[in-house]
Amino acid sequence: MRLGYSAGKVLSDDWQRLEGERPTVLIGKDTRISGYMFESALEAGLCAAGVDVFLSGPMPTSAIAYLIRALRLQAGIVISASHNRFEDNGVKFFSSKGIKLPDEVEHKIEMGLDAPIETMPSAKLGKVQRLKDASGRYIEFCKSSFPYHLDLRGLKIVVDCAHGAAYHIAGHVMHELGADVITIGAQPNGLNINLDCGATHCSTLQQAVKQNHADFGIALDGDGDRIMMVDKNGRLFEGDELLYIIAKHRKQKKALKGGVVGTLMTNLAIENRFKKLNIPFLRAKVGDRYVSELLLEKKWFLGGENSGHIICRDRHTTGDGIISALQVLYALRDTQKTLAEFMRGVTLYPQKIINVKIPGSFNVAENEAVKAIQQAAEAELKEKGRVLIRASGTEPLIRVMVEGESEQKVNYWAKHIAETVQTASHS
């Protein structure tokens, strides 16, 4: 309740002053069992702060970002831990523009968690109502992102919803566009979200595609904003490859506005390929929030992460797994090419990532031993590889990433850098 009250107070203070009316907030959630408890607490806190509330029930994160704009609401809150297990919980905030709140506004909300709760007078308490047609609205929005002159007739597609928020959405979108759809991971029980399925466990989808002799497989994560795809042979295509396919197709159609934004983790082979295609490319910090911020700054429209967050800003304000899948399918239908044919000539560099547990006080950027071994690795890899050492934003971990043309060198340097970080952090 405190989080809801704090958010409501911050939002009320900002918007009542600007607009002369109390804000209206949409709350959505994924399917994990604890979401119902968090929904009730947020609802109570927001109402206590004088905020009117709409409740959508289980809906993808990106659906909330759309519905905020469609209903002209002031903010949205999503209860979801994204691709994680049911035990984990998180809260995402969206502004009236359907983009994530700036860090400074989220910091204001966090600072208010310890403040006393002062319930508004009864006459000024917020009102609550259910948004009964949320899924239908969002399904139509997703379909509108696919060209009207094309359809998915003749395609058999397996859709893995990860027992998450898109379980009642994704299959309908593909079916209404004409595909023969087999939906898996669509029986949420509150405890099975992301469990051995979805975008983080694509082996389930690969097996289902082969068993059903399907043309494609689409895997979403628990809150529906990530995507992985599988072709009829069971080959997995990750976020970097799907981003490349969309960008290449748009370049061919002369519809790519500006360049493409990736992250520090984007495979170097993709960056090199963009250079050959004369497509400008920039790297943001890891996280779809930072990809979105750089896209807005550059006034570009396409970006993403290898984890499967892909932002098509001319289609939506945030990463959306369903809409991203439709952009890939548009490229394939328009050109009559397969995923593999689009990626012909592109070989991703081997990439090794090792997570090193550390004491919370360790500053990896200032450690001389780590600096020295990173410089040694970079000197050997030269322009044919990269080294990235960064602290996790959510866990006491240092993430060591090495990539390059030689898998042997990549594994060697990743192991030795990780060992150096481990030793230095405990000395």
N, C-alpha and C positions, 0 to 999 in steps of 0.2 A: 504493500500500500504506500509505503514511503516513497518508492520510486515513482509511482503514479502521481502522488501529490507533488513531489518535487518537479516532475516534468510539467504537470499542469500549472504550477505556480510560475515557472519560467516562461512557458508559452503564453499564459494569461498576461503576465507583466509586459511582454513584448507586443502582443497583438491587440490587446485592449487599448493600449496607448496609441497604436497605429490605426486601428480600424474602428474603434468604438464599440466593439461587440466581442462577446466571449468566443473563444476558439472551439472548433469541432474537430475531434480526433478519431481516426479509424484504427481499431485494434484488430490485427490478424495474428494467426499462429500456425505452427505446423502440427503434426499429429502426436507429438510426444505427450505422455500422460500428464506430466507436470504443467503443461501449457494451460490446462483448465484452471489450475490454482493461480497461476500467474495472471491469467486473464481477469479473474475475479478481483485480485489485489490491485491490478492496474486500474480496472474500471472503478473500484471504490475510491482510490486515491485521486484519480482525475475528476470524478464527480465532486469529491470533497473540496477540490480547488476551483470548482465552478466551471468545469469543462464539459461540454456535451460530447457523448461517445457513441460511435457506431461500432458494432461488433460483426465481423465477417465470418467468424469461425475459421476452420482450417483453410488457408489459402497460401499460394506461393508468395514469397517475399516480393517479387516483382509485380504481382497482382495488386498488392497494397499500394505500391508506388503509382500504379496506373489509376486505381480507384480514387486516390486522394485528388488527383487532377480532374478526373471525370465528374466527381461530386463537389468540386470546388471547396475541399476541406483544407484546414490549416496545417495538419500534420498527420503522420501515420506512425504506428508502433507495431513492430513484428516481434512476436515471441518465438524465437528459434535459435538453436545452436547449429544451424546449417547442416554440414556434412557429418557432424559428430553423433555419438551414441545418445540414447534417450536420457542417460543420467546427466548430461550436460545441458546447460540452459544459457541463453543469451537474449539480449533485447537490441533491436535495431530501430533507429529513429529516422523518419523521412520528413522532409520539409514539404510545404505546399506545392513545390515544383517537382516533387517526386524524386528528389535526390537526397542522399544521406546528409544529416545535419552536420554543420561544420564542427570541428573539434572544440572550438571555444563554447559553443552552445551546449554540447554534451558535457563539457567540463562544468558549466553552470548547474546543470541538472545533478551531476555527481556531488557537487559542493553543497547542494541543498538537501542531501539525504539525511544529514544530521540535524537539520533545522526542525523546530517544533511544528507539528501539524496543527494548523488553525482552520478548522472546518468552516466553510462559508455558511451564512445563514440559510435556513431551510428554503427560503424563496429563491435563493441564488445557486442552489446545488445544481450540478449538471444532470442532464437527462440521458438515458441510454435507450438505444433501439437496435434491433437486429437488421442487418442488411441482407435481405432474403434473396436477392437476385445477383449476388456478388459473382458466383461462378459463371452464370450466363453472360454477364457483362464482359468478364475477362476472356472467356472463350471467343466471343466475337472480336474482341480487341486483338487477340493473337492471330486469328484468321485474317484480319484486315492487313497484317504485315506481309502476307504472301500475295504475290501478283494475281490479280483477278483473271488474267488470261491463261493461267496455269492451274493444274490440280495434281493430286497424288494418285489418281486412278491407275490401277495396274501394279501398284507397289504393295508389297507385304512388309509391314514395319512392326518390330517388337519394341514396345516402350516400357522401360523399367522406371517406375515412379519412386523407388526406394522406400516404399511404405510411408511416404511423406506427404507434403502438402499438396502435391499435384496429382494425387491418386484419382481424383474425380474430375480432372481437367485435361491432362495431356492427351490421353487416349481419345477423348471426344474431339479435340482440335484436329488431330490427324485423320480421324474417321470422317468428320464433316468436310474435310478437304478431299475425300475420296479414297483414302488408303484403306487397305485391309489390315486392321490393327489387332495385334495380340498384346494385351497389357499384362505385365507382371509387376510384382512389388506394389500391388494396389489393394492390399488387405491390412491396413494399419490397425494395430491393437494398442497403441500407446507405448509399447515397449520395443517394437521391432524396427523402428525407423533407422535406416542406413545399415541394418544388420545383414551383412553378407550379400548386399545388393546395391544398386544405384551406382552413381558416378565414382564412388570410392572403391567399389568391388565389382569391376566390370566383367569378371569371369562368368558370373551368373548370366549376364546379357549375352556374352559370346556363345555360351552353351545353348541358350534359348534360340538365338538366331540360326545356329546350325541345325538344331532339332526341328525347327519349324520351316526350314528352307526359306527364310525370309531374305528380303533384299537389303534391309538395313536394320540396325538396332540403335535406339536412342536411350541413353542413361541419364537420369536427372539425380540430383542429390536431395536431401531431406526437405529443403525449403525451395527447391525448384529453380535456383539461379545458376547452377552449374550444368554443363553438358559434356558427355563423351559420346562418340558414335562408333559403331561397328559395321563393317561391310559384310557381304554374304559369305565371305570366306572366314569370318571370325576375327579379322584383323582390327585392332583397336586404333582409333584416331583420337588423339588427345587435343587439348585446348589450343596449343600452338598451331597444330596442323589445320584445325577447323578455322581458326582465325586467318590463316594463310589462304585457305580455299575461298573464304568470303572476300578477302581483299583482292585476290587475283581475279576473281570473277567481276568484281566491281571495276577494277582497272580495265578489264577487257570491254566492259559495257560503258566505259567513260563516266562511271557513276561514283567513283571514289573521290570524296571531297576532302582534300588535304592528304594527310598521311595516316599512319597507324601507330598506336601506342601499345607497347608491351610492358613488361616489368623486368626487373633485374634477373628474373629467373627464365625469361624467354630464351629458347634455344638459339645459339649463335648461328646455326644453319638457316634459321628462319630470317634472322636479320640480314645475313649475307644474300639470301634469295631476294629479299625486298630491294636491296641495293641494285641487283641485276634487273629488276623490274622498274627501277626508278621510282620506287614508292618510299617517301620519307618515313623514317622510323625513329621513335624515341622510346626510352625506357623510363618507367615510373618506379617508385618504391613498390614493394610487394603489397598487394591488396587492391581490390577492385575500386575502393574509394579513391585511391591515388591515381589509378588509371582514369577514372571519371574526371577528377580534378584537372589532370593534364589535358584531356580531351577538350574540356571547357575552355581552358586557358589558350589552347592552340586553335580553337574553333574547328577541330577535326571531329569525325563521327564514328570511327571504328577503333576498338582496342580490346585487350583481353589478357588473360593469364593462361598458362598451361594447365592449371587446375580446372579449367572449364568455364570460368567467368568470362563471358564475351559481351561486350557492350556495343550495340548498334544504335548510336544516339539519334539516328534519323528514324528509328523505329520505336525506341523506348528510352526513358531517362536513366535506366539502370540495367545491370546484367540480368538477362532473362533466358533460362535454358530452353524454353519452348520456342521463343522467337528466334533465338540463335540457331536452333535446329532447322527452323523453317528457312532461314537465310542460306544455310548449307544446302538444303533440299532444293531451294530455288536455283542455286548455281548448278546443281546436278541435272535438274529437269530442263533448264534453259539450254545447257550445252550438250545434254545426252552423254555426259561423262560419268565415270565412277569416282569414288573417293580416291582410289589408288591412282587412277589416271590423272587426276588433278595434282597429286603429289609426286608424279613421275619426275625424276631428276633431283628430288629433294631428299637428302638423307640426313636425318637428325643426328647431331653429335652425341656420342655417349655422355651421359651426365650422372655423376655420383653425388648423392646427398647424404651426409652423416650428421645426426643430431647428437650434440655433446651436452650432457647435464653439467651445470656449473653452479657455484654459489651465486646468490643473487647480486653480490657486490662486484663481481668480476667485470672489468671494462676491457673487452677484447680489442677494441680499436686502439688502445694505448699500450698494449703489451708488445715489447720489443721482440720477443721470441716468435710470436705469431706474425708480426710484421715481416721478420726476416725470412721465415719459411714461405710466406705468401709471395714475397718478391722472388724467391728462388724458383717457385713453381711457375710464376708468370714469365720469368726469363726463359724457361725451357719451352713452355707452351707457345709463347709469342702470340702472333695474331691468330693462331689456330686453336686457341682455347681461352678459357676465362676461369678466374677464381673469385668466389664470393663468400665472404665470412660475415655473418650478421646475427644479431641477437633476435630471438623470437619476441614478438610483441605480447604474447600471452603466457609463455611458460619460461622457466629458468633453463633455457637451452641456447646454445650457440649452434647455428645451422651452417655447416661447411658444405659448399657446393663447388665442384670442379667439373668442367666439361671441356672436351677437345676432340680432335679427330682420332687420337689414339686412345682406345679404351684402357690399354695397359698403363699408360701414363696417367690417365684420369684416376684410375683406382689407386695407383701408387701415391699420387700427391694427396688425394682425399684422405687416405688412411693416415699419412704422416702429418698432415695439417691437423686432423682431428686429434691425433695423439699429442701433438704439441699444445693444442688448446686445452686438452684434458689436464696435462701436466702443469701448464702455466696457471690454470684456474685454481689449482689446489696447492700451489706453492706459497 
